[in-house]
Amino acid sequence: MPAGEPVLRVAAPADEAAIDALIKESATALFPRFYDERQSASAVRFVAQVDPLLLADGTYFVLESAGEAVACGGWSRRDLLYTGSGHVAGNERLLDPAGEPARVRAMFVRANWTRRGLGRRILEECEAAARREGFRKLALVSTLPGLPLYRAYGFRELGAHDVTMPDGVTIPCVAMEKPIE
């Protein structure tokens, strides 16, 4: 691992280009380990996208080492389950923390930085922030590369939630949730 423990901070709108590059690099490297060529290409195109609303809301985090973004991810208080699903009427609606789960969103790690606890650090920050806003549960739709992280963190699988991309390619995913500790 490069020198220096990565530093976690809230991402800002000015970080959009660096985060976009990280997300695309991560997806390009990791998705082919779990999906076929068509699925990987479609997911890189439609899933590996920055959501500017997460940056504007201050609910997205980046881990940096030596000035380079090595991991990112966040949570949302809005009704949108996953990156790249597009904005449709109602999905920017604020969730009710008393009865709806906060959404974990857009978790990506550079391939050469995986299995080092970076995803867990981001999830811990997401959970703490959602707890401060009164949420009692986290929910997400995981791509296959994310399953080991979410399982290890205590998320429970609810079942398949396959996602059909705008190009008609279906990406197997899994809906998951976790009570906030």
VEXTI-360131 format. One record per residue (C-alpha): residue in three letters; x negated, y negated, z negated. Coordinates in pm, whole numbers, plus 50000, padded with zeros to 5 digits. Layout:
BEGIN
ALAXYZ...
***
This chain:
BEGIN
MET500005000050000PRO498694964950075ALA497364945449779GLY499834928549549GLU503134939249401PRO505964926049621VAL507774895749481LEU511574895349481ARG513404863249559VAL516754851149688ALA516644847750065ALA517534814250222PRO519014805750561ALA515504795250671ASP514404831750626GLU516784844250895ALA514154849951168ALA511734868550938ILE514534889950797ASP515874897451144ALA512424909651250LEU512134931450937ILE515604946550985LYS515004954951350GLU511544969451279SER512904990750994ALA515855003951193THR513715010851501ALA511295031551292LEU513675049151053PHE516925055551242PRO515375080451491ARG514505102851195PHE518245107451131TYR520085099451455ASP519695109351818GLU518275085152078ARG521645069952178GLN522815065751819SER519505050351714ALA519505025352001SER523115015651932ALA522525011851559VAL519444990251616ARG521504968251847PHE524684965351640VAL523824973951277ALA520354958751247GLN521604922951229VAL521234895050980ASP524504883050831PRO524074845250790LEU526964844950541LEU524944866050296LEU522084841150323ALA524434811450280ASP526134827949979GLY522784833449804THR523514870649761TYR520704884049978PHE517224892349854VAL513844896750013LEU510724913549875GLU507494898550003SER503874909449982ALA501094886250097GLY503694863550259GLU505254891950462ALA508834904050415VAL508654941450337ALA512214948550216CYS515564931150207GLY519104937450101GLY521944922449911TRP525494923049799SER528634904449889ARG531634890949709ARG533394891050049ASP535514917450221LEU532984930450475LEU531554965450431TYR528534966450657THR526204946250874GLY527094943751238SER530774951651189GLY531674917451320HIS533714889851170VAL537424894651197ALA540274876551030GLY540264883550658ASN536834898950612GLU535364866950473ARG538034867750201LEU536624866449851LEU537084899149665ASP538854901049329PRO536204912549079ALA538874926648847GLY540134951949098GLU537824953449398PRO534184964449425ALA531374941549528ARG529794952849856VAL526154963449882ARG524974952450224ALA522134953650473MET519414972350287PHE516254976550495VAL512624985150413ARG509604985150644ALA508765021150731ASN505285018750578TRP506785005750249THR509445032550189ARG509525054649878ARG507905027849659GLY510915016549456LEU511654985449662GLY515214995249745ARG515855002849378ARG514534968449277ILE516954951949519LEU519854973649402GLU519134964849039GLU519244927949127CYS522464932449326GLU524114950949039ALA523054924948783ALA524304896148999ALA527644913249069ARG528044920848697ARG527484883948614GLU530384875448847GLY532704900348676PHE532564929548920ARG532864964248770LYS532034985449074LEU529784985349381ALA530784999849718LEU528915005050044VAL528845023450372SER525485040850402THR523695050150719LEU521975083950689PRO518515068850616GLY519935051450306LEU521565081850146PRO518545093249937LEU518185058649782TYR521855054649701ARG522195089849560ALA519125084549339TYR520565051549217GLY523805068349108PHE526205061549394ARG528895087949445GLU529845099149793LEU533475092849883GLY533295109350223ALA532375104450585HIS532895069650722ASP531685072651077VAL531315039251250THR531955034451620MET529745007651768PRO531014982652029ASP529325003852298GLY531415034252198VAL528595053052022THR529585067851685ILE527115065951398PRO527675090651113CYS527795071750783VAL529005078450430ALA531245056950207MET529905054749852GLU530645037449523LYS529125032849180PRO530445018248856ILE528434988548738GLU526534997848425
***
